[in-house]
Amino acid sequence: MNSVWQKIYSIQIPVPPAPTIDFSQNSLVLAARGEQKTSGYDIKIVEIVVSAKAVEVSLEHSNPIPDSILLPVINQPFMLVKTPKINKTVQFIETTK
């Protein structure tokens, strides 16, 4: 957890303290787009569905609108959520907005 937290907040000084997570009761789900060269990119976890065999995490990507004005910035869109403990296979289902 600490290494992921350090990477997520590596450009923020000081790095905020990582929250306390009881991993015997909870899990973390991280969705990330990686490095993007302009503004206009996003990712959201829109739904988490638990079935008897697996957990499906529905993701929604947003890309820059064609011909829109974009900032020339490096960004790394992500979303991190705490869930009840997951002891099943996790499947990510991606859609683009």
Residue frames relative to the residue before (quaternion, step in Angstrom):
aa qw qx qy qz dx dy dz
M 1.0000 0.0000 0.0000 0.0000 0.00 0.00 0.00
N 0.6853 0.5039 -0.3078 0.4263 3.59 0.81 -0.93
S 0.6544 0.5051 -0.3363 0.4513 3.61 0.96 -0.74
V 0.6343 0.5038 -0.3283 0.4859 3.61 1.04 -0.74
W 0.6416 0.5264 -0.3189 0.4577 3.59 0.92 -0.88
Q 0.6522 0.5154 -0.3113 0.4605 3.59 0.95 -0.86
K 0.6591 0.4977 -0.3083 0.4720 3.61 0.99 -0.79
I 0.6491 0.5291 -0.3244 0.4399 3.58 0.92 -0.90
Y 0.8039 0.2708 -0.1178 0.5163 3.57 0.87 -0.95
S 0.2483 0.8269 -0.4798 0.1560 3.60 1.19 0.46
I 0.7205 0.4231 -0.2726 0.4770 3.63 1.06 -0.54
Q 0.6057 0.5379 -0.3655 0.4585 3.59 1.26 -0.04
I 0.0676 -0.7940 0.6041 0.0082 3.56 -0.83 1.01
P 0.5099 -0.3410 -0.7706 0.1729 1.54 -1.23 2.15
V 0.5822 -0.5464 0.4600 0.3884 3.54 -1.28 0.40
P 0.4295 -0.6970 0.4941 0.2927 3.62 -0.76 0.94
P 0.5696 -0.5970 0.4214 0.3763 3.59 -1.08 0.57
A 0.5005 -0.6418 0.4926 0.3081 3.55 -1.07 0.77
P 0.4884 -0.6518 0.4774 0.3297 3.59 -0.99 0.72
T 0.4896 -0.6284 0.5126 0.3205 3.54 -1.22 0.46
I 0.0353 -0.7947 0.6052 -0.0312 3.56 -0.72 1.14
D 0.2700 -0.7309 0.6050 0.1637 3.57 -0.88 0.96
F 0.2151 -0.8319 0.5011 0.1031 3.58 -0.06 1.31
S 0.5429 0.5685 -0.4310 0.4431 3.62 1.20 0.02
Q 0.7508 0.3535 -0.1867 0.5258 3.60 1.26 -0.44
N 0.7997 0.2426 -0.0790 0.5434 3.57 1.17 -0.66
S 0.1975 -0.7253 0.6414 0.1531 3.52 -1.39 0.31
L 0.2954 -0.7060 0.6032 0.2245 3.54 -1.33 0.20
V 0.1515 -0.7527 0.6344 0.0901 3.55 -1.06 0.82
L 0.0912 -0.7966 0.5976 0.0046 3.55 -0.75 1.13
A 0.0523 -0.7544 0.6543 0.0104 3.54 -0.92 1.02
A 0.0533 0.8164 -0.5684 0.0866 3.59 -0.71 1.04
R 0.3704 -0.7384 0.5291 0.1938 3.56 -1.15 0.72
G 0.4637 -0.6481 0.4746 0.3738 3.57 1.15 -0.36
E 0.7156 -0.4594 0.3138 0.4225 3.55 -1.31 -0.03
Q 0.0934 -0.7699 0.6310 0.0194 3.55 -0.95 1.00
K 0.4468 -0.7460 0.4462 0.2113 3.58 -1.00 0.84
T 0.7687 0.2209 -0.1510 0.5810 3.61 1.28 -0.15
S 0.6031 -0.5060 0.4513 0.4201 3.53 -1.34 0.05
G 0.6121 0.6053 -0.3879 0.3294 3.58 -1.28 0.02
Y 0.6361 0.5008 -0.3378 0.4801 3.60 1.25 -0.05
D 0.0607 0.7885 -0.6100 0.0507 3.57 -1.08 0.70
I 0.0837 -0.7519 0.6476 0.0910 3.54 -1.35 0.24
K 0.0404 -0.7906 0.6110 -0.0052 3.55 -1.05 0.85
I 0.3185 -0.6582 0.6376 0.2425 3.50 -1.22 0.60
V 0.1578 -0.8420 0.5128 0.0568 3.58 -0.37 1.22
E 0.8073 -0.0311 0.0387 0.5881 3.58 1.15 -0.50
I 0.1004 -0.7468 0.6539 0.0685 3.53 -1.19 0.69
V 0.0515 -0.8096 0.5839 -0.0292 3.56 -0.56 1.23
V 0.1946 -0.7776 0.5925 0.0796 3.55 -0.81 1.08
S 0.0574 -0.7739 0.6303 0.0235 3.56 -0.85 1.03
A 0.7408 -0.4069 0.2848 0.4524 3.57 -1.27 -0.04
K 0.7931 0.3379 -0.1559 0.4822 3.59 1.04 -0.77
A 0.8296 0.0857 0.0124 0.5516 3.59 1.05 -0.66
V 0.3357 -0.6686 0.6125 0.2553 3.50 -1.41 0.03
E 0.1559 -0.7838 0.5967 0.0734 3.58 -0.78 1.05
V 0.1338 -0.7725 0.6194 0.0418 3.53 -0.81 1.11
S 0.1911 -0.7886 0.5780 0.0863 3.58 -0.54 1.20
L 0.1209 -0.7958 0.5932 0.0169 3.53 -0.78 1.14
E 0.1405 -0.7616 0.6252 0.0969 3.53 -1.19 0.60
H 0.1991 -0.7748 0.5945 0.0814 3.56 -0.76 1.13
S 0.1068 -0.7413 0.6541 0.1058 3.54 -1.17 0.60
N 0.1566 -0.7686 0.6163 0.0699 3.55 -1.01 0.91
P 0.6488 -0.5099 0.3657 0.4305 3.59 -1.16 0.35
I 0.4843 -0.6381 0.5161 0.3032 3.54 -1.12 0.74
P 0.5226 -0.6453 0.4395 0.3425 3.63 -0.79 0.91
D 0.8451 0.1459 -0.1627 0.4879 3.54 -1.09 0.90
S 0.4589 0.6564 -0.4789 0.3595 3.61 1.16 0.39
I 0.5225 -0.6017 0.4913 0.3517 3.56 -1.26 0.38
L 0.0856 -0.8131 0.5758 -0.0081 3.56 -0.69 1.15
L 0.4116 -0.6717 0.5527 0.2720 3.54 -1.16 0.60
P 0.3851 -0.7190 0.5232 0.2470 3.60 -0.94 0.82
V 0.3155 0.7456 -0.5145 0.2826 3.56 0.42 1.26
I 0.3870 -0.6660 0.5745 0.2767 3.53 -1.19 0.54
N 0.0870 0.7872 -0.6065 0.0702 3.56 -0.81 0.99
Q 0.2188 -0.7631 0.5994 0.1022 3.51 -1.28 0.47
P 0.1728 -0.8285 0.5235 0.0982 3.59 0.26 1.24
F 0.1250 0.7780 -0.6069 0.1033 3.56 -1.01 0.88
M 0.0908 -0.7386 0.6593 0.1077 3.51 -1.38 0.20
L 0.0872 -0.7846 0.6138 -0.0023 3.54 -0.89 1.03
V 0.0205 0.8135 -0.5794 0.0463 3.59 -0.71 1.07
K 0.3698 -0.6890 0.5810 0.2257 3.52 -1.23 0.66
T 0.0633 -0.7909 0.6087 0.0017 3.56 -0.97 0.93
P 0.6027 -0.4615 0.4492 0.4712 3.57 -1.25 0.00
K 0.7109 -0.4793 0.3072 0.4129 3.57 -1.19 0.59
I 0.1701 -0.7686 0.6123 0.0741 3.57 -0.92 1.00
N 0.0079 0.7972 -0.6021 0.0434 3.57 -0.71 1.12
K 0.5906 0.5406 -0.3596 0.4793 3.55 1.18 0.66
T 0.6528 -0.4687 0.4052 0.4358 3.53 -1.33 0.11
V 0.2195 -0.7653 0.5935 0.1184 3.57 -0.98 0.89
Q 0.1013 -0.7747 0.6234 0.0323 3.56 -0.90 1.02
F 0.2228 -0.7570 0.6005 0.1296 3.56 -0.95 0.92
I 0.1186 -0.7703 0.6253 0.0386 3.55 -0.86 1.03
E 0.1320 -0.8359 0.5322 0.0241 3.57 -0.49 1.22
T 0.0074 -0.7580 0.6521 0.0129 3.53 -1.10 0.81
T 0.3226 -0.7296 0.5683 0.2014 3.55 -1.20 0.54
K 0.3594 -0.7402 0.5360 0.1887 3.53 -0.90 1.00
